Amino acid sequence: MRVLDDLASVRPFTEELYRHLHAHPELSDREHETAARMAAELRATGVDEVHEGVGASTGVVGILRNGEGPTILVRADMDGLPVVEDAIVEYRSTQTAEIDGQTVGVMHACGHDVHMATLQGSVRLLAEHRDAWSGTLVVVFQPAEETIGGARGMTDALRAIVPDIDVALGQHVGPYPASSVRIAPGPVMAACDELIVTIHGRGGHGSQPETTVDPVVLAASIVLRLQTIVSREIPSTAQAVLTVGTIHAGTKSNIIPDTARLGISMRTYDEELRTRMRAAVERIVQAECQAAGAPEPATIERTLWAPVTDNDPETTATLTAALAEEFGDDVHPMVRLSGSEDFSELAAAYGRPYAFWFTGGIDDERYAAAEAAGTLLTDIPSNHSPGFVPVLQPTLDTAVRAMTTAVLAHLGR
């Protein structure tokens, strides 16, 4: 009997767990109840070891041993986002949380509820069918993926528990047909760098700008000039994104402030281009400050960063063949995404190969209709959207099948 022939046995568990997790999201590094539930489910499954509070936050690690063989690490992320859900489902999230003194809605708007529930389903199947595989399965439930610090915060503690692995595997749900899988070798998700630029001007009365160095005007010049990095300095054959997402300055319309702050996000796919873009930002910001007569150079702080997700070719080839056998024509090449992930940090801590792929979460007929109409961008909600609530099935079955297939491609007898 194939392991996945028993998929129906875990379907009710996976669906119930998904509904619960979707209705009870927690923000990054606050996943206390979520982590406790993940640990409890691993224990109920009969996993050999369960470790809680792994690393700097709420990480959970389970170890399922089954004789001789490779050690495979699989990962699901746990955190939700500060997004108010607008989808109408019976398990809709109404959770709120405090951020910087403000009350915000909380939602699993990136599908981490799908990741957790379906990984638990895969682990249950594999635990029930130990005769089908041999080796060690390391199950990681990671906090704080959305703030790109969770994996980095777990690596030292994880290596103390599991000294080495052979390969790491991760999957993510996305705005694709729910019966489909997308995978490709090489760079599939971008590196991310987030910068906070503080511009130092000289404040004064709005009626006498000649007595000031206006950081608001200076910030506007910088924002416009930064847009020329991608359009004029990056080769047309390369991919890169630079976005100024925040501007903060001033308290009143007739007061020129002393400072202005810009929040910048950059996405790149190789280290040479990443270094070049950061240098260009530094050059442009400081040159504009000097041209405006700023009393001191701007302060540039890198607050968040993530590596390129660069799938190992050999591992990806093994998985692609196994997934094609399971899903047939529903396996498609993955188009390179400008979003970022920190999953690869777990593999990098061991110096081991990894592969990361996507499963779909959109009703197949709905997706096909939008594709035929040319309205995918407007009619299909994407990750981080308040409407991104993956259809229950076949989303969950597809993800359980994909992860179980990937594990068995490395551990199967």
C-alpha distance (Angstrom), angle and dihedral (degrees) to the residues before:
residue distance angle dihedral
M1 . . .
R2 3.81 . .
V3 3.79 115.4 .
L4 3.80 91.8 -122.5
D5 3.79 92.0 52.3
D6 3.82 83.1 77.9
L7 3.83 94.0 53.7
A8 3.81 92.4 117.2
S9 3.81 90.5 62.4
V10 3.83 92.1 67.5
R11 3.80 98.2 34.7
P12 3.85 97.0 91.8
F13 3.82 90.6 47.3
T14 3.80 92.9 48.4
E15 3.80 93.7 47.4
E16 3.81 93.9 48.0
L17 3.79 92.1 47.6
Y18 3.80 91.8 48.2
R19 3.80 92.4 51.7
H20 3.80 91.3 49.4
L21 3.79 94.0 48.2
H22 3.79 93.1 45.9
A23 3.79 91.3 52.9
H24 3.82 94.0 46.6
P25 3.84 109.1 43.9
E26 3.80 122.4 166.0
L27 3.79 129.0 -158.9
S28 3.80 126.1 -112.1
D29 3.82 114.4 -61.2
R30 3.81 89.3 5.3
E31 3.82 96.9 82.2
H32 3.81 93.7 121.5
E33 3.81 100.0 133.6
T34 3.80 91.4 37.0
A35 3.79 92.3 52.3
A36 3.80 91.7 47.0
R37 3.80 89.5 53.1
M38 3.81 91.8 49.0
A39 3.81 91.2 51.4
A40 3.81 92.0 46.7
E41 3.79 92.6 51.4
L42 3.81 91.8 49.5
R43 3.79 90.2 52.3
A44 3.79 91.1 47.8
T45 3.80 88.8 52.8
G46 3.81 91.2 55.2
V47 3.79 98.7 -111.7
D48 3.83 109.4 174.2
E49 3.80 97.2 -127.8
V50 3.79 132.2 16.1
H51 3.80 121.4 -171.9
E52 3.80 123.3 -170.8
G53 3.79 131.0 -165.6
V54 3.80 90.4 28.3
G55 3.79 110.9 177.4
A56 3.77 128.4 -15.3
S57 3.79 96.1 -26.9
T58 3.81 141.7 8.0
G59 3.80 101.5 -35.4
V60 3.80 120.0 154.4
V61 3.81 125.3 -158.7
G62 3.78 126.8 -172.3
I63 3.80 125.4 -173.1
L64 3.81 121.7 -155.8
R65 3.80 112.3 -172.3
N66 3.77 122.7 -165.1
G67 3.79 112.3 166.7
E68 3.77 130.1 -76.0
G69 3.77 121.7 -12.7
P70 3.80 144.8 82.1
T71 3.79 124.5 -34.7
I72 3.79 112.0 -121.5
L73 3.82 123.8 -168.3
V74 3.81 118.1 -152.3
R75 3.78 123.8 -176.3
A76 3.80 141.9 -162.1
D77 3.81 124.8 -178.8
M78 3.81 121.2 -132.7
D79 3.81 112.4 -163.9
G80 3.78 129.6 104.1
L81 3.80 130.1 -150.7
P82 3.83 135.4 -112.8
V83 3.81 92.1 -105.3
V84 3.82 129.5 127.3
E85 3.80 107.8 -129.2
D86 3.79 116.8 -127.9
A87 3.80 99.0 178.9
I88 3.80 116.8 112.0
V89 3.80 107.1 -132.6
E90 3.79 128.4 132.7
Y91 3.80 90.7 -115.1
R92 3.81 94.4 49.7
S93 3.81 115.3 151.9
T94 3.80 116.5 -111.6
Q95 3.79 94.0 169.1
T96 3.80 121.9 133.3
A97 3.79 134.7 -169.9
E98 3.79 140.5 -176.8
I99 3.80 121.0 -104.0
D100 3.80 119.4 175.4
G101 3.79 90.7 -21.2
Q102 3.80 94.3 -50.4
T103 3.80 127.2 110.1
V104 3.79 112.1 -126.1
G105 3.78 134.7 179.6
V106 3.81 117.5 -110.4
M107 3.79 124.9 -145.3
H108 3.78 140.3 162.4
A109 3.79 88.7 -119.6
C110 3.80 94.0 155.3
G111 3.79 99.5 51.5
H112 3.79 99.5 -107.6
D113 3.81 87.4 138.5
V114 3.80 87.7 61.6
H115 3.80 90.8 48.8
M116 3.80 94.3 52.4
A117 3.78 97.6 42.7
T118 3.78 95.1 47.0
L119 3.80 94.6 44.6
Q120 3.80 88.1 53.3
G121 3.80 88.2 50.2
S122 3.81 91.7 51.4
V123 3.80 91.7 48.8
R124 3.81 90.4 52.1
L125 3.79 91.7 51.4
L126 3.79 92.4 48.3
A127 3.81 92.5 46.5
E128 3.80 90.4 51.7
H129 3.81 93.1 48.7
R130 3.79 104.4 44.1
D131 3.79 89.7 146.5
A132 3.82 88.6 71.4
W133 3.79 98.5 59.6
S134 3.78 144.9 26.8
G135 3.80 131.9 -154.0
T136 3.80 137.1 49.7
L137 3.79 127.1 -52.5
V138 3.81 117.0 -157.8
V139 3.81 110.7 -162.5
V140 3.82 116.0 -160.7
F141 3.79 125.2 -169.3
Q142 3.79 104.0 -168.6
P143 3.80 129.0 -159.3
A144 3.79 128.4 -147.5
E145 3.79 102.1 22.3
E146 3.80 89.3 146.0
T147 3.80 91.4 60.5
I148 3.81 91.8 42.8
G149 3.79 93.5 -125.9
G150 3.77 105.0 93.0
A151 3.79 100.3 84.1
R152 3.81 93.0 43.0
G153 3.80 89.4 50.2
M154 3.81 92.1 54.0
T155 3.79 102.9 45.5
D156 3.82 101.5 87.8
A157 3.79 94.0 44.5
L158 3.79 91.4 43.3
R159 3.80 92.5 54.2
A160 3.78 90.0 50.1
I161 3.82 88.2 58.1
V162 3.81 97.7 36.9
P163 3.82 111.0 27.1
D164 3.81 95.6 -166.0
I165 3.79 144.3 0.7
D166 3.79 134.4 -166.6
V167 3.80 100.5 -142.0
A168 3.82 140.1 -6.9
L169 3.81 124.7 -137.6
G170 3.80 130.5 -166.4
Q171 3.78 137.6 168.1
H172 3.79 136.5 -168.7
V173 3.79 134.4 -162.6
G174 3.79 116.7 -125.5
P175 3.83 144.0 170.8
Y176 3.81 95.1 -72.8
P177 3.82 133.5 109.3
A178 3.80 107.7 -63.2
S179 3.80 93.4 -127.0
S180 3.80 93.5 55.1
V181 3.81 139.5 89.9
R182 3.82 127.4 -156.6
I183 3.79 123.7 -160.1
A184 3.82 137.6 155.3
P185 3.82 138.9 166.3
G186 3.79 123.5 -111.5
P187 3.82 128.0 21.7
V188 3.81 108.0 -1.0
M189 3.82 101.4 157.5
A190 3.79 130.0 33.7
A191 3.76 132.3 -109.9
C192 3.79 112.1 -112.3
D193 3.80 130.8 -145.4
E194 3.78 121.6 178.5
L195 3.79 118.5 -166.3
I196 3.79 133.2 -170.8
V197 3.81 111.7 -152.2
T198 3.79 117.1 -164.5
I199 3.80 113.4 -163.4
H200 3.81 115.6 -156.6
G201 3.78 114.5 -148.3
R202 3.79 133.7 154.9
G203 3.78 115.7 -99.8
G204 3.77 130.4 -143.6
H205 3.79 146.4 132.0
G206 3.79 116.6 -32.1
S207 3.80 89.7 -132.6
Q208 3.81 92.1 60.2
P209 3.81 106.8 44.5
E210 3.80 90.3 156.5
T211 3.82 88.3 74.4
T212 3.80 92.2 55.7
V213 3.79 144.2 60.0
D214 3.79 99.0 -131.2
P215 3.83 109.9 -141.3
V216 3.82 91.3 -170.7
V217 3.80 92.9 61.8
L218 3.78 89.1 41.9
A219 3.81 90.7 51.5
A220 3.80 90.4 51.4
S221 3.81 90.8 52.6
I222 3.79 91.1 49.3
V223 3.82 93.3 49.4
L224 3.80 91.9 53.1
R225 3.79 94.6 44.3
L226 3.81 93.3 48.3
Q227 3.79 89.0 61.9
T228 3.80 89.0 67.2
I229 3.81 92.1 65.1
V230 3.80 93.5 77.7
S231 3.81 96.0 31.4
R232 3.82 97.4 45.0
E233 3.82 110.6 17.1
I234 3.80 105.2 37.3
P235 3.83 117.7 77.2
S236 3.79 112.7 -105.0
T237 3.82 88.9 -124.4
A238 3.82 92.1 59.4
Q239 3.79 129.9 78.5
A240 3.78 123.6 -131.4
V241 3.79 139.3 144.5
L242 3.80 129.7 -156.0
T243 3.80 119.1 -175.9
V244 3.79 130.5 177.2
G245 3.78 99.4 -150.7
T246 3.80 102.7 171.7
I247 3.80 138.2 33.8
H248 3.79 119.8 -177.6
A249 3.79 124.0 179.5
G250 3.75 141.2 134.9
T251 3.79 138.6 5.2
K252 3.83 105.0 -131.9
S253 3.78 135.9 26.1
N254 3.83 95.9 -118.5
I255 3.81 95.8 46.8
I256 3.78 120.8 83.7
P257 3.82 104.8 -148.8
D258 3.78 129.0 -135.1
T259 3.81 95.2 -126.5
A260 3.80 144.6 22.9
R261 3.80 128.1 -162.9
L262 3.79 128.3 -149.3
G263 3.80 125.4 -165.9
I264 3.81 111.2 -150.3
S265 3.82 129.2 -170.9
M266 3.81 122.4 -166.2
R267 3.81 128.6 -172.3
T268 3.80 123.6 -166.9
Y269 3.82 138.9 158.8
D270 3.80 104.3 -144.2
E271 3.79 135.5 38.4
E272 3.81 96.7 -121.7
L273 3.80 91.9 56.5
R274 3.79 91.0 42.3
T275 3.81 91.0 55.1
R276 3.80 92.0 45.7
M277 3.81 93.0 52.1
R278 3.79 94.1 48.6
A279 3.80 89.8 50.4
A280 3.82 90.3 49.3
V281 3.80 91.4 52.4
E282 3.80 90.5 50.6
R283 3.81 92.2 47.9
I284 3.81 95.4 48.0
V285 3.80 96.2 43.8
Q286 3.80 94.7 49.2
A287 3.81 94.1 41.8
E288 3.80 91.7 52.4
C289 3.80 90.1 48.6
Q290 3.78 91.0 51.1
A291 3.82 91.9 46.8
A292 3.82 90.1 52.6
G293 3.80 92.7 49.4
A294 3.81 94.5 -115.5
P295 3.80 111.8 -175.7
E296 3.81 91.7 -125.6
P297 3.82 139.1 6.0
A298 3.78 119.6 -83.9
T299 3.79 119.6 -96.7
I300 3.82 113.6 -122.6
E301 3.80 118.1 -166.4
R302 3.81 125.9 -178.7
T303 3.80 104.0 -142.8
L304 3.80 103.1 171.3
W305 3.77 136.1 18.4
A306 3.78 140.3 168.9
P307 3.80 132.3 -175.4
V308 3.78 128.1 -116.1
T309 3.80 112.5 -85.6
D310 3.81 97.7 -126.3
N311 3.81 112.5 177.2
D312 3.79 116.7 -141.0
P313 3.85 107.2 -115.2
E314 3.81 96.7 -139.2
T315 3.80 94.6 46.3
T316 3.80 90.8 45.5
A317 3.81 91.9 50.0
T318 3.81 90.5 52.6
L319 3.80 91.7 49.4
T320 3.79 94.9 43.4
A321 3.81 90.8 55.1
A322 3.81 92.3 47.8
L323 3.81 93.5 45.8
A324 3.80 91.6 47.5
E325 3.79 89.3 54.2
E326 3.81 90.2 51.9
F327 3.83 100.6 38.2
G328 3.80 104.7 23.7
D329 3.80 113.2 -166.9
D330 3.81 91.4 2.1
V331 3.81 89.8 81.0
H332 3.82 111.2 91.8
P333 3.80 135.7 176.4
M334 3.78 111.1 -93.4
V335 3.80 115.6 -119.5
R336 3.80 113.1 -134.3
L337 3.81 110.9 -97.1
S338 3.81 128.4 -149.5
G339 3.79 91.7 -145.4
S340 3.80 119.2 99.9
E341 3.81 137.2 -130.8
D342 3.80 136.0 -171.3
F343 3.83 96.4 -152.7
S344 3.81 91.4 104.3
E345 3.83 90.1 63.5
L346 3.82 88.3 73.3
A347 3.80 92.5 56.0
A348 3.81 92.1 41.2
A349 3.81 90.3 57.0
Y350 3.81 87.1 65.0
G351 3.78 97.6 34.0
R352 3.81 88.3 -122.5
P353 3.83 132.6 137.3
Y354 3.76 123.2 -100.5
A355 3.79 143.7 -176.5
F356 3.80 129.6 -151.7
W357 3.79 124.5 -169.7
F358 3.82 141.7 169.5
T359 3.78 133.5 -120.4
G360 3.79 123.7 -164.5
G361 3.78 130.0 -105.0
I362 3.83 104.7 -178.7
D363 3.81 125.1 96.2
D364 3.82 105.6 -97.9
E365 3.81 95.6 -130.6
R366 3.80 92.9 46.6
Y367 3.81 90.8 50.8
A368 3.82 92.4 47.1
A369 3.80 91.9 50.7
A370 3.81 92.5 50.2
E371 3.79 91.4 46.0
A372 3.81 91.4 51.1
A373 3.80 90.5 48.9
G374 3.79 93.2 46.8
T375 3.81 91.0 -121.5
L376 3.81 102.8 116.2
L377 3.80 92.0 121.8
T378 3.80 94.1 52.3
D379 3.81 103.8 30.5
I380 3.81 102.5 40.2
P381 3.83 115.9 66.1
S382 3.77 114.9 -132.9
N383 3.78 131.6 -146.6
H384 3.84 112.4 -67.2
S385 3.81 90.6 27.1
P386 3.83 117.5 126.1
G387 3.81 86.1 -126.3
F388 3.80 97.1 52.2
V389 3.81 100.8 115.2
P390 3.81 109.0 141.4
V391 3.78 114.8 -132.2
L392 3.81 108.2 -102.0
Q393 3.79 96.7 -121.6
P394 2.91 141.2 64.8
T395 3.82 84.8 6.9
L396 3.80 94.7 76.4
D397 3.81 95.8 41.4
T398 3.81 91.0 48.7
A399 3.80 92.5 51.9
V400 3.83 93.4 46.6
R401 3.79 90.4 48.5
A402 3.81 93.0 47.6
M403 3.80 96.4 49.0
T404 3.80 93.8 42.7
T405 3.81 90.3 48.9
A406 3.81 90.9 49.4
V407 3.81 92.9 51.4
L408 3.79 92.7 46.7
A409 3.81 90.1 49.7
H410 3.81 85.9 67.6
L411 3.81 103.6 27.8
G412 3.81 104.0 26.6
R413 3.77 119.7 120.6
